[in-house]
Amino acid sequence: MANQTTYNNISLAGDINISYIAAGAATLPTLLLLHGFPSSSNQYRNLIPLLSPYYHILAPDFPGFGLTTVPSSYAYTFENLAATTAAFLAALGITSYAAYIFDYGAPVLFRLALRKPESVTAIVSQNGNAYVEGLGHPFWDIIEALWTPNATAAQRETVRDAYLNLAATKWQYTHGVPEKDLPRVDPAAWTLDYLENEGTKEKQDIQLDLFKSYGTNVEIYPQFQEYLRKSQVPLLAIWGKGDPIFVPPGAEAFKRDLPDAIVKFVDAGHFALETKVDEIAAELLEFLKKIKY
């Protein structure tokens, strides 16, 4: 029964309650799964059973997503998401881990690595970006407008109308997916994401705050890259090649700072696990076995 998946909560200081999925024996090496926008740990529902025989899996919901709760005073920035994730790991006594990063999970992980580089033993980046050339356009155009000091309320509403609705959430799941694979994408996934993380004005305001805060990640991309160069952490970049949000040049860019990085592509979109979970799991397990993790 050690491989069974469990759904858990842990209370942190500041009236923060983190919802997280755990699986695999706690005696196994830890593999941290960090989700993206607009999802939650639920995005890993099909991957976790493939990994839990070999690793101790932890998949938390970030504040603003899934079932994690925080006080109304919580400021939704990527620095705070990283600080909360660090507190989560500390509360569980996790001091060393490999990480699977996707979308928003990437800057959270890299911020953790800047704090404690020795804790991160390996990285699997699935459409998890650290380079400006990985930002897909035109998707980011209207979001980048929020990063300027003179961003207006009207520009914020433009982003709300464009991206924080059910149709746009479905688009994130289906764009770039080969037609033959579209029936494999579960409509319940994008529906849950919308209802859970975008379905009210209050939830949309949280997401808009994080869109604005993403600009602070781009500002410190050079620090992320310096961490990679100095640490030479083992890294597998395996990306959905049809992703319009974080595009293939972002995966290829890892080779600049990590000459030994492995870069592979699957014929999928942004949420590549929806259609290529078996292929990605096999590559991940081979990679971690090769580096003896």
Protein Blocks (a to p, Z undefined) as FASTA:
>chain_A
ZZpccddddddehiiacddddedjfkbccdddddddfbdfklmmmmmmmmmmmpccdddd
dehiajbdcdfklccdfklmmmmmmmmmmmnopabdcdddehjlmmmmmmmmmmmmmlpm
bdcdehiafbfklpccfklmmmmmmmpmkbcfklmmmmmmmmmcfklmmmmmmgopafkl
mmmpcfklmmmmmmmmmmpmklmmmmmmmmmmmmmmmmmmmmmmmmmmmnopacdddddf
kbckbgfklmmmmmmmmmmbccddddddfklmlmmmmmmmmmmmmmmmmnoZZ
